[in-house]
Amino acid sequence: MAPTRIRIELHGNIDFRKYHVTGQISSEKLHGGLMGGSRFDPFKQISFGGAVTELGDDTKATINRFYEIDGIDTVGLDRTIVAIGREPAYNWNDFEPQIIATITDILGWNEEEVAVEYLLDSECYDHEPLEEQLAYMKRIRAEFERESRFMI
């Protein structure tokens, strides 16, 4: 049996996180290149190679569950990933427990038995690595500035 785990992937863009799960959160392979619709157009049709894909009812219901949480701006789904964009006025800790509770409810998991880890630059943490994320962002910015000098 697979472990019940949610691995929260942090990015240089602090308004965006991916929640990787060890269960199947959606029957759809891809919704919106992971970043699908917004609160104003949550089910926009996605085109793959000229073919338009209509989202299934179960995927729409899953997306709606996340939009019920205040602070969420965008939702994208893959079979084992929930991608969330937050509204800038909110901090992640304002609603992240609700995201985790929603994922565990959809998957039928007991929330107390779920391991939550953070993933940053291929490293896993058992806590939210805020200092490490700041250092990561500074390193990425410095690399970009260094490469930009060579492009001029």
C-alpha positions in Angstrom: 0.0 0.0 0.0 1.3 3.5 -0.9 2.1 5.9 1.9 -0.4 8.7 2.5 1.9 11.7 1.7 1.5 15.2 0.5 4.7 16.8 -0.7 4.3 20.6 -1.0 6.7 21.9 -3.7 7.9 25.5 -3.2 9.0 27.7 -6.1 10.8 31.0 -6.7 7.3 32.4 -7.3 6.0 32.6 -3.7 2.4 32.9 -4.9 2.4 29.4 -6.4 2.7 25.9 -4.9 2.2 22.3 -6.1 0.8 19.6 -3.8 2.1 16.2 -5.0 0.1 13.3 -3.5 0.5 9.6 -3.4 -3.1 9.0 -4.4 -5.1 9.9 -7.5 -6.7 13.4 -7.0 -8.1 13.6 -10.5 -9.1 11.2 -13.3 -8.0 13.8 -15.9 -4.4 13.6 -17.0 -4.0 17.3 -17.2 -6.0 20.4 -16.6 -4.6 23.6 -18.0 -0.9 22.7 -18.1 -1.5 22.4 -14.3 -2.4 26.1 -14.1 -5.9 25.9 -15.5 -8.7 28.4 -15.0 -9.1 31.2 -12.5 -11.9 31.8 -10.1 -13.6 33.8 -12.9 -13.2 31.0 -15.5 -12.4 27.8 -13.6 -13.3 25.4 -16.4 -11.7 27.0 -19.4 -11.3 24.5 -22.2 -7.8 23.3 -22.8 -6.5 22.6 -26.3 -4.0 19.8 -26.9 -2.7 19.6 -30.5 -5.8 21.3 -31.8 -8.3 19.1 -29.9 -10.4 20.8 -27.2 -10.8 18.8 -24.0 -13.9 19.2 -22.0 -13.3 18.6 -18.3 -15.2 15.7 -16.7 -17.8 16.3 -13.9 -15.6 14.8 -11.3 -12.7 17.1 -12.2 -15.0 20.1 -12.1 -16.3 19.0 -8.7 -12.7 18.7 -7.4 -11.7 22.1 -8.8 -14.8 23.7 -7.1 -13.8 22.2 -3.8 -10.6 24.2 -3.9 -12.3 27.4 -5.0 -14.4 27.2 -1.9 -11.3 28.1 0.1 -10.7 31.9 0.5 -7.3 33.0 -0.8 -7.1 30.6 -3.7 -6.8 32.4 -7.1 -6.0 29.6 -9.5 -6.3 25.8 -9.5 -4.7 23.3 -11.8 -5.0 19.5 -11.6 -3.1 16.5 -12.8 -3.7 12.9 -11.6 -1.4 13.3 -8.6 -0.9 17.0 -8.4 -2.9 20.0 -7.2 -1.3 23.3 -8.3 -2.5 26.3 -6.4 -2.0 30.0 -7.0 -2.8 32.3 -4.1 -4.4 35.7 -4.0 -1.7 38.2 -3.1 -3.5 39.5 0.0 -3.3 36.1 1.7 -0.4 34.2 3.4 -0.1 30.5 2.8 -0.7 29.8 6.5 -4.1 31.5 6.2 -5.5 28.6 4.2 -2.9 25.9 3.7 -4.5 23.7 6.4 -7.8 23.8 4.4 -6.0 22.8 1.2 -4.5 19.8 3.0 -7.8 18.9 4.6 -9.5 19.1 1.2 -7.0 16.9 -0.4 -7.2 14.3 2.4 -11.0 14.4 2.2 -11.1 13.9 -1.6 -8.7 11.0 -1.3 -10.6 9.5 1.7 -7.5 9.6 3.9 -7.4 10.0 7.7 -5.8 13.5 8.0 -3.9 12.4 11.2 -2.1 9.7 9.2 -0.9 11.9 6.4 2.7 12.9 6.2 3.2 16.4 5.0 6.6 17.4 3.6 8.0 20.4 1.8 10.1 20.1 -1.4 12.5 22.9 -2.4 15.2 22.5 -5.0 15.1 18.7 -4.8 15.4 18.7 -1.0 12.7 17.5 1.4 11.9 19.1 4.7 9.6 18.2 7.5 9.0 21.9 8.1 8.2 24.9 5.9 11.8 26.0 4.8 11.2 29.7 4.7 14.9 30.7 5.2 16.0 28.1 2.7 13.4 29.4 0.2 14.7 32.9 0.6 18.3 31.7 0.0 17.1 29.7 -3.0 15.4 32.8 -4.5 18.5 34.9 -4.0 20.7 32.2 -5.6 18.3 32.0 -8.6 18.3 35.8 -9.0 22.1 35.9 -8.8 22.4 33.2 -11.5 19.9 35.0 -13.7 21.8 38.3 -13.3 25.1 36.6 -14.0 23.7 35.0 -17.2 22.0 38.2 -18.3 25.4 40.0 -18.4 26.6 37.5 -21.0 23.6 38.1 -23.2 24.3 41.8 -23.7 
